[in-house]
Amino acid sequence: MKTIVITGSTDGIGKLAATKLAKDGHQIIVHGRSEEKLQKTLAEIKEISGNTSVDGVISDLSDFGSIQKMIAELKKKTPKIDVLINNAGVLKSSIPSNNDGLDLRFAVNYFAPYLLTQGLIPLLKKSSSPRLINLSSAAQAPVSLEALEGNIALSEQEAYAQSKLALTMWSFYLSQKLDFLNVIAVNPGSLLNTRMVQEAYGQFWSSADKGATILYDLASSEAYNDSTGQYFDNDKGTFSKAHTDAYQQEKLERLIAETKKILKV
């Protein structure tokens, strides 16, 4: 039985993946922003899966202080984490930036997974075969360090694509630095039938289950034991190449240096 933490799992592919993994008897920790929605989700997953080892945490991932509280709470809830799935993401929002003046897409899609993962490394180290699964996207665009700092404004789509490439680049960097951790970046599929996609585009190409199934597989299958530092493209159904910037070591180093400066870590 694995202990699996999934961010953004009160709806969409995160919730579906959590349910599939709970059916296998794993201990699941669901994350959401709303207490009411979280409790409703926990009850649903327990009922559908027949698994009572389903717990939850609340955090606003755009608020870095809230992320630190989530890390502290997780350390109280569990002695180890076998799989961390950074699934939470944002594209459209009525609020363009967080309380640190950073674009909301960068804050939630990149900085939040970075901070959360760094804080949970002690728990991941306790696992015999820990995995980190980062939700990338087919939309990837070269990262402007000026935009990352919050000094220039981008369109929602551009900020989203840049945040997803930043996440992918960091995934590759982390796989180089932490040899005990299996780090996989994944595009779960383009235009899946989720609330985020419907709000942004008003249409979809594939069912949300397509994305949930690849998250389930990446979290639980031994077929991916030696897949660290790779990018899985679920539009193609196989490991593939991410944006070329993700393979430029100098750009990786620059992104991480800038990230540490912004986050003061």
C-alpha positions as CSV (number, residue, x, y, z in Angstrom):
1,M,0.0,0.0,0.0
2,K,1.4,3.4,-1.1
3,T,0.7,6.8,0.5
4,I,-0.3,9.1,-2.3
5,V,-0.8,12.8,-2.2
6,I,-2.6,14.5,-5.1
7,T,-3.0,18.3,-5.3
8,G,-6.1,19.7,-6.9
9,S,-8.0,16.5,-6.4
10,T,-11.5,17.7,-5.4
11,D,-12.5,17.6,-9.0
12,G,-11.3,16.8,-12.6
13,I,-8.7,14.3,-13.3
14,G,-7.2,14.6,-9.8
15,K,-10.4,13.4,-8.2
16,L,-10.8,10.6,-10.8
17,A,-7.2,9.4,-10.3
18,A,-7.6,9.6,-6.5
19,T,-10.7,7.4,-6.7
20,K,-9.0,4.8,-9.0
21,L,-6.0,4.6,-6.6
22,A,-8.2,4.4,-3.6
23,K,-10.0,1.4,-5.1
24,D,-6.6,-0.4,-5.1
25,G,-6.4,0.1,-1.3
26,H,-3.7,2.9,-1.2
27,Q,-3.8,5.6,1.4
28,I,-4.9,8.7,-0.4
29,I,-4.5,12.3,0.7
30,V,-6.7,14.6,-1.3
31,H,-6.0,18.4,-1.5
32,G,-8.5,21.1,-2.1
33,R,-9.1,24.8,-1.4
34,S,-12.6,24.6,0.0
35,E,-13.3,22.7,3.3
36,E,-16.9,21.9,2.2
37,K,-15.8,20.6,-1.2
38,L,-13.0,18.6,0.3
39,Q,-15.3,16.8,2.9
40,K,-17.8,16.1,0.1
41,T,-15.0,14.6,-2.1
42,L,-13.6,12.5,0.8
43,A,-17.1,11.0,1.5
44,E,-17.6,10.3,-2.2
45,I,-14.2,8.6,-2.7
46,K,-14.6,6.5,0.4
47,E,-18.1,5.3,-0.7
48,I,-17.1,4.5,-4.3
49,S,-13.8,2.8,-3.4
50,G,-14.8,1.1,-0.1
51,N,-11.5,2.5,1.2
52,T,-11.5,4.4,4.5
53,S,-7.9,5.4,4.3
54,V,-8.7,8.6,2.5
55,D,-7.8,11.9,4.2
56,G,-7.5,15.5,3.1
57,V,-5.7,18.8,3.4
58,I,-6.7,22.3,2.7
59,S,-4.4,24.9,1.0
60,D,-4.6,27.9,-1.3
61,L,-1.7,27.1,-3.6
62,S,-1.4,30.7,-4.7
63,D,-0.5,31.6,-1.1
64,F,3.0,30.5,-0.2
65,G,2.3,30.7,3.5
66,S,-0.6,28.4,3.1
67,I,1.6,25.9,1.3
68,Q,4.0,25.9,4.3
69,K,1.0,25.1,6.6
70,M,0.0,22.3,4.2
71,I,3.5,20.8,4.5
72,A,3.4,21.0,8.3
73,E,0.0,19.3,8.3
74,L,1.1,16.5,6.0
75,K,4.1,15.9,8.2
76,K,1.7,15.3,11.1
77,K,-0.6,13.1,9.0
78,T,1.8,10.6,7.6
79,P,5.4,9.4,8.3
80,K,6.2,9.0,4.5
81,I,4.9,9.8,1.0
82,D,5.4,7.3,-1.8
83,V,3.9,9.3,-4.6
84,L,3.3,13.1,-4.8
85,I,1.2,14.2,-7.8
86,N,1.4,17.9,-8.5
87,N,-1.9,18.0,-10.4
88,A,-3.4,21.4,-9.3
89,G,-3.4,24.0,-12.1
90,V,-5.0,27.3,-13.2
91,L,-5.5,28.9,-16.6
92,K,-8.3,31.4,-16.3
93,S,-8.7,33.5,-13.1
94,S,-10.5,36.7,-12.1
95,I,-7.4,37.5,-10.0
96,P,-4.3,38.0,-12.3
97,S,-1.6,37.7,-9.6
98,N,-1.1,36.4,-6.0
99,N,-0.4,38.4,-2.9
100,D,3.4,38.4,-3.8
101,G,2.6,40.1,-7.1
102,L,3.4,37.0,-9.2
103,D,1.3,35.9,-12.1
104,L,-1.3,33.4,-10.8
105,R,-0.4,30.8,-13.4
106,F,3.3,30.9,-12.4
107,A,2.3,30.9,-8.7
108,V,0.0,27.8,-8.8
109,N,1.4,25.8,-11.8
110,Y,5.1,26.2,-11.0
111,F,6.1,27.9,-7.7
112,A,3.5,25.9,-5.6
113,P,4.7,22.5,-6.8
114,Y,8.3,23.6,-6.3
115,L,7.8,24.8,-2.7
116,L,5.5,21.9,-1.8
117,T,7.9,19.3,-3.2
118,Q,10.9,20.8,-1.5
119,G,9.0,20.8,1.8
120,L,8.0,17.2,1.4
121,I,11.4,15.8,0.4
122,P,12.0,14.4,4.0
123,L,8.7,12.4,3.7
124,L,9.5,11.2,0.1
125,K,13.0,10.1,1.3
126,K,11.2,7.7,3.8
127,S,9.7,5.8,0.9
128,S,11.5,2.8,-0.6
129,S,10.7,4.0,-4.2
130,P,9.3,7.5,-4.2
131,R,7.8,9.1,-7.2
132,L,7.0,12.7,-8.2
133,I,4.6,13.2,-11.0
134,N,4.3,16.8,-12.3
135,L,1.4,17.8,-14.5
136,S,2.8,19.5,-17.6
137,S,0.9,20.3,-20.8
138,A,1.2,20.2,-24.6
139,A,1.2,24.0,-24.2
140,Q,4.9,24.9,-23.5
141,A,6.5,28.2,-24.3
142,P,10.0,29.7,-23.5
143,V,10.1,31.1,-20.0
144,S,10.6,34.9,-19.7
145,L,12.4,35.5,-16.4
146,E,10.9,39.0,-16.4
147,A,7.4,37.5,-16.4
148,L,8.5,34.9,-13.8
149,E,9.5,37.8,-11.5
150,G,6.1,39.5,-12.1
151,N,7.7,42.5,-13.8
152,I,5.9,42.1,-17.1
153,A,2.3,40.9,-17.8
154,L,1.5,38.1,-20.1
155,S,-1.8,36.8,-21.6
156,E,-3.4,34.0,-19.7
157,Q,-2.5,31.5,-22.4
158,E,1.1,32.6,-22.6
159,A,1.6,32.6,-18.8
160,Y,0.0,29.1,-18.7
161,A,2.3,27.8,-21.4
162,Q,5.4,29.3,-19.8
163,S,4.5,28.0,-16.4
164,K,4.1,24.5,-17.8
165,L,7.5,24.6,-19.4
166,A,9.0,26.0,-16.2
167,L,7.5,23.0,-14.4
168,T,8.9,20.6,-17.0
169,M,12.4,22.1,-16.8
170,W,12.4,21.9,-13.0
171,S,11.3,18.3,-13.2
172,F,14.3,17.5,-15.4
173,Y,16.6,19.5,-13.1
174,L,15.3,17.7,-10.0
175,S,15.8,14.3,-11.6
176,Q,19.5,15.2,-12.1
177,K,19.9,16.4,-8.5
178,L,17.9,13.8,-6.5
179,D,18.9,10.3,-7.5
180,F,16.5,8.7,-4.9
181,L,13.4,10.2,-6.5
182,N,11.7,9.1,-9.7
183,V,10.5,12.4,-11.4
184,I,8.2,12.2,-14.3
185,A,6.5,15.2,-16.1
186,V,3.3,14.4,-18.0
187,N,1.0,16.0,-20.4
188,P,-2.2,14.2,-19.3
189,G,-3.9,15.0,-22.7
190,S,-5.0,18.0,-24.5
191,L,-8.5,19.6,-24.0
192,L,-9.8,16.9,-21.6
193,N,-13.3,17.3,-20.3
194,T,-12.5,19.2,-17.1
195,R,-13.8,22.4,-15.5
196,M,-10.6,24.2,-16.3
197,V,-10.8,23.3,-20.0
198,Q,-14.5,24.1,-20.2
199,E,-14.1,27.5,-18.6
200,A,-11.1,28.3,-20.9
201,Y,-12.3,26.9,-24.3
202,G,-16.0,25.8,-23.9
203,Q,-15.2,22.5,-25.7
204,F,-13.1,19.3,-25.2
205,W,-11.5,16.6,-27.2
206,S,-11.2,13.7,-24.8
207,S,-12.7,12.4,-21.6
208,A,-11.2,13.4,-18.2
209,D,-10.8,9.6,-17.6
210,K,-8.0,9.6,-20.2
211,G,-5.9,11.9,-18.0
212,A,-6.9,10.1,-14.8
213,T,-5.8,6.8,-16.2
214,I,-2.3,7.9,-17.1
215,L,-1.9,9.5,-13.6
216,Y,-3.1,6.2,-12.1
217,D,-0.6,4.2,-14.2
218,L,2.3,6.6,-13.5
219,A,1.6,6.4,-9.8
220,S,1.2,2.7,-9.4
221,S,2.8,0.7,-12.3
222,E,6.3,-0.8,-11.9
223,A,6.7,-0.2,-15.7
224,Y,7.8,3.3,-14.8
225,N,10.3,2.4,-12.1
226,D,13.2,3.7,-14.3
227,S,11.5,6.6,-16.0
228,T,13.0,9.5,-14.0
229,G,13.8,12.7,-16.0
230,Q,11.4,11.9,-18.8
231,Y,8.3,13.5,-20.3
232,F,5.2,11.4,-21.0
233,D,3.0,12.8,-23.7
234,N,-0.5,11.3,-23.3
235,D,-1.6,12.8,-26.6
236,K,0.8,10.3,-28.2
237,G,0.5,7.7,-25.4
238,T,4.2,7.4,-24.9
239,F,7.4,9.1,-23.6
240,S,8.3,11.9,-26.0
241,K,10.3,15.1,-26.2
242,A,9.3,18.2,-24.3
243,H,10.1,21.8,-25.5
244,T,13.8,22.1,-26.6
245,D,14.5,24.6,-23.8
246,A,14.0,21.7,-21.3
247,Y,17.2,20.1,-22.6
248,Q,19.4,23.2,-22.4
249,Q,21.4,22.8,-19.1
250,E,22.2,26.5,-19.0
251,K,18.6,27.5,-19.2
252,L,17.7,25.0,-16.5
253,E,20.3,26.4,-14.2
254,R,19.2,30.0,-14.9
255,L,15.5,29.1,-14.2
256,I,16.3,27.4,-10.9
257,A,18.6,30.3,-9.8
258,E,15.9,32.8,-10.6
259,T,13.3,30.7,-8.8
260,K,15.4,30.5,-5.7
261,K,15.9,34.2,-5.7
262,I,12.1,34.9,-6.1
263,L,11.1,32.4,-3.4
264,K,14.0,33.4,-1.1
265,V,14.9,29.7,-0.6
